[in-house]
Amino acid sequence: MSGEILVVPKNGQGHLFPCMELCKHLVSRNYKITLVIDSDISSSLPTSLLQSPLFEIANISSSPPRPDPFHHQEQHMLSCLDELLDPES
């Protein structure tokens, strides 16, 4: 084994396919490869790559989209505005 390489493609199959080709090339050069991918797209990997003893997958789960950071600020501003307009509420 020549070394170990961690490959982390950007989410989406358009980025996965070039990374798979890179992984195949590196495995053929005797590098141990760990491909970090979303568990939703792991079924897209070719069997020939999966069967290599030098290839490993690290599945990560899809994370829900992050909330809009401005939404909280907007709600806070509206609350403050309500208090200013109607201090008895």
C-alpha positions in Angstrom: 0.0 0.0 0.0 1.4 3.4 -1.0 -0.7 5.5 1.4 -4.2 6.4 2.5 -6.4 9.1 1.0 -9.7 10.4 2.2 -12.0 11.6 -0.7 -14.8 13.9 0.2 -16.9 15.0 -2.8 -19.4 17.8 -2.7 -22.9 16.5 -2.3 -24.7 15.4 -5.5 -24.1 12.7 -8.1 -22.5 15.2 -10.5 -19.6 15.4 -8.1 -19.7 11.7 -7.2 -18.9 10.3 -10.6 -15.6 12.1 -11.2 -14.6 11.2 -7.6 -15.3 7.5 -8.3 -13.0 7.7 -11.3 -10.3 9.3 -9.2 -10.8 6.5 -6.5 -10.5 3.8 -9.2 -7.3 5.4 -10.5 -5.8 5.7 -7.0 -6.7 2.1 -6.0 -5.0 0.9 -9.2 -1.9 2.8 -7.9 -2.1 0.8 -4.6 -3.5 3.6 -2.4 -6.1 2.8 0.3 -9.1 5.1 -0.3 -11.9 6.1 2.0 -14.8 7.8 0.2 -17.0 9.9 2.4 -20.5 10.1 0.9 -24.1 10.6 1.8 -25.8 7.3 2.6 -28.6 8.2 0.1 -26.2 7.9 -2.9 -24.0 5.0 -1.8 -26.0 2.6 -4.0 -24.6 4.5 -7.0 -21.1 3.1 -6.5 -19.9 0.4 -9.0 -19.5 -3.2 -7.6 -15.9 -3.3 -9.0 -14.9 -0.5 -6.7 -16.8 -1.8 -3.7 -15.0 -5.2 -4.0 -11.6 -3.8 -3.8 -9.8 -4.4 -0.4 -8.2 -1.0 -0.8 -11.5 0.8 -1.0 -13.8 1.8 1.9 -17.0 3.9 2.2 -17.7 6.2 5.1 -21.5 6.9 4.9 -22.8 10.0 6.5 -26.5 10.7 6.8 -28.2 13.6 5.1 -28.6 16.5 7.5 -31.8 18.5 7.3 -31.3 22.0 5.8 -30.2 24.6 8.2 -32.8 27.1 9.3 -32.5 30.6 7.8 -30.3 32.5 10.3 -32.3 35.7 9.5 -35.6 34.1 10.5 -34.8 34.2 14.2 -33.7 37.9 13.9 -36.8 38.7 12.0 -39.0 37.2 14.6 -37.1 39.0 17.4 -37.5 42.3 15.5 -41.2 41.8 15.0 -41.6 41.0 18.7 -39.7 44.2 19.7 -41.8 46.2 17.3 -45.0 44.8 18.8 -43.8 45.8 22.2 -43.0 49.3 21.1 -46.4 49.7 19.4 -48.4 48.1 22.2 -46.4 48.2 25.5 -49.3 46.7 27.4 -49.2 43.4 25.6 
